[in-house]
Amino acid sequence: MSSLQNIIRIWKAKDQILEGVTNSIFKKEDVEEIAAQRISVCKECDLYDISGYGCLIPATAPCCDIKQGGCGCSLSLKTRSLSSSCPHPKGSKWEAELTSDEEDLINSKLGL
């Protein structure tokens, strides 16, 4: 995948990335519980990359191995994005809990 394709892919996912970053900084018990459940599923997946070789952005391991058909996302952020789902090419292993709009509404009510 070219650098331009990577930039486009990141741009398209910017809202979900920001959501994951926000939820990583402003920790909430329910989000952490969901993230823990999701990461336990990820650790059993054939696309789980602890080395960082298949990460879209270097040094963001563990990630979903882009070289094996995953999204390349940092799982510490993706699992905390409640509007994200697992992108496994053979079928999602976990689904989104909220739409992006629902997450935005909750965050605005919380002042985040």
Residue pairs with C-beta under 8 A, 6 or more apart in sequence:
1 9
1 66
6 56
6 72
9 56
9 72
10 17
10 56
10 57
13 73
15 83
15 100
16 78
16 81
16 83
16 84
16 100
17 73
17 77
17 81
19 80
19 81
19 82
19 83
19 84
19 100
19 103
19 107
20 74
20 76
20 77
20 78
20 79
20 80
20 81
20 84
21 77
22 107
22 112
23 31
23 35
23 80
23 81
23 82
24 76
24 77
24 80
26 112
31 80
31 82
32 80
34 79
34 80
34 82
34 97
35 79
35 80
37 94
38 75
38 79
38 86
38 94
39 75
39 76
39 79
41 86
41 93
41 94
42 48
42 62
42 64
42 75
42 79
42 86
42 93
45 64
45 88
45 93
46 68
47 54
47 64
47 65
47 68
47 69
47 70
47 88
48 62
48 64
48 65
48 75
49 55
49 61
49 62
49 63
49 64
49 65
49 68
49 70
50 61
50 62
51 61
52 58
52 59
52 60
52 61
52 62
52 63
53 65
53 67
54 63
54 64
54 65
54 66
54 67
54 68
54 70
54 72
55 61
55 63
55 65
55 66
55 72
55 74
56 63
56 66
56 71
56 72
56 73
57 72
57 74
60 73
60 74
60 76
60 77
61 74
62 74
62 75
62 76
63 70
63 72
63 73
63 74
63 75
64 70
64 71
64 72
64 73
64 75
64 78
64 86
64 87
64 88
65 72
66 72
69 88
69 89
70 87
70 88
70 89
71 78
71 87
73 84
73 87
78 84
82 96
82 97
82 98
82 103
83 96
83 97
83 98
83 99
83 100
83 102
83 103
84 96
85 92
85 94
85 95
85 96
86 92
86 93
86 94
86 95
98 106
